[in-house]
Structures are given as structure tokens and as C-alpha cells.
Amino acid sequence: MNALCPGYVRTPLVEEQIADQAKSHGINEDEVVEKVMLKTIAIKKMIEPNEIAELVSYLCSQNASSVTGASWTIDCGWTAQ
């Protein structure tokens, strides 16, 4: 068994959270992403769902048949801060 450890993934749930934070802080949604969510992340972008899907696809492939018990961090450098 392997584990995926993603950072912020651009999903409908995260989009709702961005909108809520914009209202709470009185700033626009782009500012929430840039100044709140991605402030301390090395690669200043949100993860797209297809990036997660590509990693899952690899882990389900024959090429990864020997990969077990691993945690796969895909967070644009958030944990490296």
C-alpha cells in the first residue's frame, strides 16, 4: 500500500474554500490563492487534479509493481518550507 500526500488541489471543495476566505478577508479570490494559500509554498501554483491522476496511474502501472509502503508527497514544496 502507498499513500499520496497532496497539497492544495484545485477541486470544487478548494474553490469553495477560496471564495469563503475571500469574503472573510475582504480580498479577491486571486489574492487568497497568492497571499494566503501559496504564500509559503516553493512552487507558487495549485496542483491540478490531472497531476494527481498521473501519479496514481503510474503507481497502478506495471512500472511501479515494486513500489510498496511509500508516501508520495505532491505538494509543490509545501513540506519543504
N, C-alpha and C positions, 0 to 999 in steps of 0.2 A: 504494500500500500504506500502511496505517495501523497503528499499534501501540497496544495497550491496556496501560496500566501500573497494575495494581490494587495496592491494599494488601492487608490481610488479608481474604480472602473466606471466609465460613462454608461450608466444604466438608468432606466426611468426612476428608480429609487434615489439614486445620487442626484439626478436632475431636480427632483422634488426638494431634496435637502439644500441644494444650491439656491433654489428660489426662496425657500424658507429663511435661509441665512441672509439673503439679500434684503428681505423685508425686515428681519430682526436688526440688522446692522445699518439699514438705511443706505445701502450701496447697491450698485447694479450687479447682475449675476457674473459678468466677466471679472469684476473686482473681487468677488467672493472666491472664484477659482484661483485668480492670480495672487491675491494678498492674504487669503486665509488658508485655502486647501493646499496650494502648491508652494507656499512660502518657504518651507524648509526642505523641499524635495529637490534633489540634484537635477533631474531632467524635468523641466517645467512643462509637463503635459499630463493629462489624464490617460489612463490605459483604456484602449478601445476593446470592446468585447471580442473582436476577432483575434486580438493578440492572445487573450486567454484561450480561445478556441484552438489556436495554432499550437500552443504549448500542450494542451490536453490531447490534441491529435497526435503530436509526437509521442507523448507518454503512452498512448494507446497503440502505437505502432510497433511493428516487429523490431525496429531500430532501437527501441527503448526496453526491450524484453529483459534486460539485465538490471534495469534501474528499479530498485525497491527501497522502501524505507527512507525516502528522501523528501526534504522540504524544498520546494521550488519557490523562491521569492521573486515576484514580478511586480515591483513597486516603484520603478523609476528612481531608485536610490533613496527612498524614504528611510529604510532601516539603516542606511549607511551614514546618516547625519551625524 
